[in-house]
Amino acid sequence: MRKKMACSLPDEVLEHVFSFIRSDKDRNAVSVVCKSWYEMERWCRRRLFIGNCYAVSPRMVIRRFPEVRSIELKGKPHFADYNWVPDGWGGYVLPWIVEMVGAYPWLEEIRLKRMVVTDECLEHIAKSFKNFKVLVLFSCEGFSTDGLAAIAASCKNLRELDLRESDVDDLGGHWLSHFPETYTSLVSLNISCLGSDEVSLSALERLVGRCTNLRTLRLNRAVPLDKIAYILRRAPQLVDFGTGTYSADLQTDVFSNLAGAFYSCKELRSLSGFWDVVPAYLPAIYPVCSRLTSLNLSYATIQSPDLIKLLRHCPSLQRLLVLDYIEDSGLEALSSSCKDLQELRVFPSDPFGVERNVSLTELGLVSVCLACPKLQSVLYFCRQMSNAALVTIAQNRPNLTRFRLCIIEPRTADYLTLEPLDVGFGAIVEHCKDLRRLSLSGLLTDRVFEYIGRYAKKLEMLSVAFAGESDLGLHHVLSGCESLRKLEIRDSPFGDKALLANSAKLETMRSLWMSSCSVSFGTCKLLGQKMSRLNVEVIDECGPPDSRPDVCPVNKLYIYRSVAGPRFDMPPFVWTMDEDYALRDS
Amino acid sequence: MSPPLLGVEEEVQSNVSSPSVDCGLGLKERNYLGLSDCSSVDSSAVSSSPDNNKNNLNLKATELRLGLPGSQSPERETELCLLNSGKLDEKPLFPLLPSKDGICPSSQKNVVAGNKRGFSDTMDGFSEVKGYAYAEKSWMFHDAGSDSESPQTVGHGKYPGNSGANVILSARSPGAQASVKKDEPANVLQKQPHATNGINLKQTDISNNKSSAPAAKAQVVGWPPVRSFRTKTLATSSKNNDEVDGKPGPAALFVKVSMDGAPYLRKVDLTTYSTYGELSSALEKMFSCFTLGQCGSHGAAGKEILSQSKLKDLLHGSEYVLTYKDKDGDWMLVGDVPWEMFVGTCKRLKIMKGSDAIGLAPRAMEKSRVTN
């Protein structure tokens, strides 16, 4: 079976060497060196990442990689997070689970993002994978607490259960109690997304008490503040903790108990949760603040003065998620207190309000960018921006790798000059040479895309909304951005010409999403028919697109490369454009 | 910063005195981006003659032959030649760091010399400056309404040394020149091109964003991009904290809607409706294909467009009734309580077969018939 070539290394040696190669890119590179390396590599690949579950079929994966222990799959397009993908679109993981049950009995880890996971899937996992250790369901849906109960009951070696931001059906039943009393191997538990009554506190406390290796515990909102102390004292080894609701009537004994409990957690580096915060209880976390590297206050509706006081205690902070209540003054304080800051995310407290409710402008962002030399990743919601600010940011923070700016009102111009923000974003892409992810907003013409096409050579993901003026904009991006993998566009006047001219580029990308743009149905059909390795899917809830003339623009378009051909689990409002489309339809 | 300012002022004057007539483009001054004319930005718009660009074409046409056989429209080539990356490098489009780039001296000179907005200026090798001046741009091609001549000339003049696309700012001295045309910014923002449907921006709000009484703004669907988990959480937070800023209830309230016999759920945002009637029609549209039993093959569903009344009959006749699950977990018939109360207590919707709904209070059923 395994031929030995004259001057190559013995298989055992190759296998050993390959075992040190962990990154997918490197693994893929190794596998195309020669046939024997391909063979060797595929037998010893243990970890798979599949960025689009429809790009390949489970059978193909299993055929090539027979010994996988860990798999990560992503389903729906990113814009599904904002409800722009209708329900029922797809992303079902069941077909994968069913195939893997047979092929990978020793599967240990499943990580899913934006996929539909049913209780049946969870039951399969619980019953079939004897050494199952890690289940991460990030922004998934379709399952209930019954499925979780099955996992809890059967997965004796479970180490990690992470349900972040998933939509779980509460059917009652106290699923946490299904963890047997003998079960002690939990290392990470994230149930922060669960609704009110889905957690039994006593079961939780017992679980925490007996799992001495617990490092990450993120509770849900239902866990009251006065229970935190008890839990923390049972798990002083915690590194990452998410509180439940952080609100109660202020009582000195509760406070001092809480502060003492936090004090005992010497390893704590990351805090989150903080729903419904009563500011008076914030000082209880001061004992751990000096060691904190990550702080998620993005659900905490506390005002700037309290935030400033808190941040002064956190000199080691590397990652901060916060609401715009922090205001410019708070960001100013952040910039002077937290010199190690690497990631900042400022979310809107009133995203749908018409008027500004907080004093947060571009100045806050500029002050952080000027003063925090390690800042790499920014997500910022605000209501005004200027080219000058963006240029300043770009010049001072060329090490930015992720820059996502959302000016809340679409097509907002530079408020100082009323110009488009082309120049500002242009500066960002020009100076930040390692920029991998960019989200645009504000008033933008085709020119910004010209800059992006010219400078953003490492850009992998671009999000566009209400921007550009013509196909040239899209053409600039598709022809210039060499590293582009994901492009998502809404409400921008990009149409047929750019797509047709750059159709080959689409095969080098993971996916393209366009909604409320100007791509005609005719072009979709053409692309689908000619490009056999692209799946061109038209989403239209108003009815079949062929009931309208070919020149009519389609509502939503999702194009992705695939070696598995068109999928067959589409709902009635999704049409695949392929050679058979015309035949099927007539 | 002075050169640009000078330039801008000059522009103002030049624009005031010589409106777009100079450009010969038939643009109205107040069109910020000339967008109203090219709002029909579909392929049909690009009719205009690329012929004059053939000299540029030939080099680049071959370079970008990535398109599909049969899709090589002349327009495409034209645009592509305009984008000529080789030549792009030559010209300083980028006004950001003139000194560092080392390619801008000429542009600075041009700036001082006068960034006139007119089309003719693009012929002068003028390139833009620090965001205040723009030359013409190839998108003029898509100016569906304008005469065919203009795009031609645009095409020619567009590349002062082929520096690529620049954006025209006819009368675009908006910047500081509030005095010149106060209404420009407003118009500027008003005449945004819509690619297609789906945008309900209230124009007046944009122009009057400083005014005290913004009317109930029609929201752009799904914007800003905030995860629904976060929206829900914040909505509940604000209710709890009594942070009432006159905000009418939660920002978005998605509830699942299921239907007996339908293979999967849908979600609706209750805050987008204000009456039971609206909700009902929306649901009818959403589930029409199921009601017809035509959710099989593509193209089969919806070939005939159901009249709304026929559908209504189906839903409100003996076939289906609309029910909801409230905060206490009980299933109730929709329509019993005032709309606002319903929105506050509804956790989930379900379209049940009439026969299954018999268990619910008969008086309520009758009431719901009447209201619906």
Interface residues (C-beta under 8 A of the other chain):
Chain A: F79 D81 Y82 N83 W84 P86 D87 G88 S139 E165 D167 C193 R221 W275 D276 S298 Y299 T301 F347 P348 S349 D350 P351 F352 G353 V354 E355 N357 F381 N387 V391 A394 Q395 C406 I408 E409 P410 R411 A413 D414 L416 T417 L418 E419 P420 D422 V423 G426 A427 E430 L443 T445 D446 R447 E450 Y451 R454 S463 A465 F466 E469 S470 D471 L472 H475 H476 S479 G480 R490 D491 S492 P493 F494 G495 D496 K497 L500 A501 N502 S503 A504 K505 S515 S516 C517 S518 S520 T523 L526 L527 K530 M531 E541 G543 P544 D546 S547 V551 P553 N555 P571 P572 W575 R584 D585
Chain B: L33 L35 C38 S39 V41 D42 S43 S44 V46 L64 L66 G67 L68 P69 S71 S73 E75 R76 E79 L80 L82 L83 S85 L88 L93 F94 P95 L96 L97 K130 G131 Y132 Y134 K137 S138 W139 F141 H142 G164 A165 N166 V167 P174 G175 A176 E184 P185 V188 L189 Q192 P193 H194 A195 T196 N197 G198 I199 L201 D205 I206 N209 P214 K217 Q219 V220 G222 W223 P224 P225 V226 R227 S228 F229 R230 T231 T233 L234 S237 S238 N240 N241 E243 D245 K247 A251 A252 F254 P263 Y264 L265 R266 K267 D269 M286 C289 Q294 C295 S297 H298 G299 A301 G302 K303 I305
